[in-house]
Amino acid sequence: MTAIREDFAEILKLVRPKARVLDVGCGEGELLELLTREKQVDGQGLELSPENVAACVTRGLSVVQGDGDRDLDHFPTRAFDYAILSKTLQQMREPRHVLNELLRIAEQAVVSVPNFGHWKVRWALLSGGRMPETGALPEPWWSTPNIHLCTLRDFVDLCDQLELRIDACAALSDSGPARPIDPRVPLENWRAETALFLLSRKSEPAAPRALPQQNLFGEVDLPKPEGPAPKRRRKA
Amino acid sequence: MTAQGPIQAETETGGGTWRFPANRPLRLDSGATLAPLEVAYKTYGRLNEAKSNAVLVCHALTGDQHLASTHPVTGKPGWWDRFVGPGKPLDPERHFIICSNVIGGCMGSTGPASTDPATGQPYGLKFPVITIADMVRAQAMLIEALGIETLFAAIGGSMGGMQVQQWAADYPEKLFSAVIIAAAARHSAQNIAFHEVGRQSIMADPNWMNGAYLTAGVRPEKGLAVARMAAHITYLSEAALQRKFGRELQRDGLSWGFDADFQVESYLRHQGASFVDRFDANSYLYITRALDYFDLAARHDGVLAEAFVKARHVRFCVLSFSSDWLYPTAESRDIVRALNGAGCRTSFAEIATDKGHDAFFLDEPLLDQTLRGFLGAQAQARGLP
């Protein structure tokens, strides 16, 4: 494996070494294997397809067959440092419940969502008058698994409603490297094709950052949530 | 036999009966003791120098130690022949595979048909009631006697899967990995109900003679056969029965009587009749009782996760079959939830099949693939070839 998927590369930067990680919808376990190899994480997967579970198990990964909507109750509270949900929140029947569950199980959630506010999507709808089909959303409306699409702004609103803190955010695209963004800036709602969020609960103190990459997303200022700002440096 | 040259046996088999002297009794959950204890077992392959390649396979209710070699009574291939052998997921060239007859059984381990040293007669109903934990304790004695400290894997389906869970609860330090197939952490009311039908059927046979039939020189064959027929239905799914037999008749036309008109009747009668040749009725009573008494959480204040907290270093693989209504997927998910709760590394998959509980013995490519993958990855983790 030479090229690493852009979102995987970003997640790899976010995760602390030796952390406990749950990957929801882990597929054939590429990300978990990468995290295990590069960050020596203690990984666990949840995956819908038994064929994929077999592939994961063959890689030496621990993966439970199940559905992110229904089976997150398999995992005890605070069993993980990170729960990862990559590009599937929009396929869940109850995205709010899933987000709450991720942050029950784990201290922080790493969630990526395609942005329905991206200019290509807006243009496709405006110019063609049809459901957009883009690189990030390739399927026609009648076969898409994406039943709960949202824009960047919608997602930020939901985080506010659920009292979630956005600890970091990056825009992902197939064509270029990941770009750290402030998801509350209106222009980003046009520019970001997919956004990757690191989330935690506002009710809990900010988690220590991944070391040694403290400046996960370069030098850009992160969104300022209400309450005490997440600290970049923390004494042990 | 040639004296020289590297001769590699295809499947090196061994085993026999391990007899523990009377001063090494088996202490039972009931408070009773069993001595002298005999454990009949088979082995395939060779224990490596580091003693790190031992695999214990735990058999199901009516299984025995003849895992992958011809059964001495029926002449049929071993019950998991398709899984154990050269090039198969359990490979005698790489693993040292052990399978022992459970205590209470009737293929050589101490059971109700064994001679009671107090009377010189078969135990019959004087045999103490045993539990899954007692079976596992006897296995642990055997493993120790064979000089093995840690099992590379303990594997079992159905009642075998219950024994594997008990191993994880009672001897976690002796386990490296564990595979639990089509099992449950306790017997449900429905499970107990079906077993009660079987037991009542045996006890209603006049030849049962209150358990003393061996002394009288008879056998409650009819009762045992009916018990097997009822149980056999629970091993198959409705879809599998329908596919196999439908309403097909044995002969042209109906008999207008009570002969086996339908093929499914004839099949069940055959299952019952051939079972009595190889199984002891009292063993059936004792082993079904052990299953009914099984409730792993009970000893841990009803919290199943507590049973597994000392097994955090063990890698678990739990598998269920979608059409298994004896131990349905929900039961396996309870085990998985508890293992996760205890912080154990756990994999789980539900194999989609319409073959019911017995899919464990049948050709299920995804079952093979998952087990092969799991064992391969665990072997790598343990530094085995």
Interface residues (C-beta under 8 A of the other chain):
Chain A: D42 Q44 P50 E51 V53 A54 A55 C56 V57 T58 R59 G60 L61 S62 V63 V64 Q65 G66 D71 D73 H74 F75 P76 A79
Chain B: A305 R315 C317 R333 V336 R337 N340 G341 G343 R345 T346 S347 F348 A349 E350 I351 A352 L366 Q369 T370 R372 G373 F374 G376 A377 Q378 Q380 A381
